[in-house]
Amino acid sequence: MIVNEDFLSKLRQSFKLNLYEVKIWTALLSRGTSTAGELSEISDVPRSRTYDVLESLEKKGFIVMKIGKPIKYLAVKPKDVVEKAKKVTKLESDSHIKKLGNMVGTDLFNELELLYNQGIDFVESSDLTGSIKGRHNVYLHMENLMKNAQSSICLMTSAKGLARKSETLKHTFEELSKKGVKIKIAAPVTKDSAEAVKELKNFAEVRHLDKLDARFCVVDGKDVMFMLMDDNEVHASYDVGIWATTPFFANALGNLFELAWNGMEPSHKALKKL
């Protein structure tokens, strides 16, 4: 049986199976029911491994063993496999999240903190910088920077960027607002960003950006993150952010932000014009 390698690769990633497992599974799907020997032959999986693979697939709910002589195997409906895989993934994810949530305060976590604090003493301030690839990773790092904010956050972004940040960072902004952190957001107030503006203006001061095209944030006048590319032209996977702890540059960028901010229209006025 010849199966496209790209198809097998996608199955492996989607269902977390190894190569032999996807070969045996697809072979059985194509036959409906079959013996181990037949599956070994048509899938090109060594017979010595076939029984182990079939046992693994049975435990995972991909196939069913039929009692009889010779023993045959029956493929489970793909729809049922997907539903079971979703449930297993959710259970594993919930369990892992719970373990991570309970880690803070443990001896293991305290040792990690000790290692970090000892190491950070040897880091020059100029070394506290890095390049982060992928919009998801950029937003995660931006959220971590913001969570540690003590006094202020200045954020400049695009209309679509504001909509995405509202979805990702809304709860962070809410918590920071309760702590008294002053949040200023400059972004184009358009149909793409209107809902985000309405949500975020409860936690931040939002103004309409129409003469600049930039994406950056400044936290407490010392941490900076700025994006290198136009988010209308780059795929999310290739978006790149530069992060740096640099009070000199952060203050300079913050002052430029304030100069532009003073000339921006308040969001409630801009919303009325839509």
Buried (B, 14 or more C-beta within 10 A) or exposed (E): EEBEEEEBEEBBEEBEBEBBBBBBBBBBBBBEEBBBEBBBBBBEBEEEEBEEBBEBBBEBBBBEBEEEEEEBBEBBEEEEBEEBBEEBEEEEEEEEEEEEEEEEEEEEEEEEEEEEEEEEEEEEEEEBEEEBEBBEBBBEBBBEBBEEBEEBBBBBBBBBBBBBBBEBBBEBBBEBBEEEBEBBBBBBBBEBBBEBBBBBBEBBBBBBBBEEEBBBBBBBBBBBBBBEEEBEEBEEEEBBBBBBBBBEBBBBBBEBBEEBBEEBEEBBEBBEEE
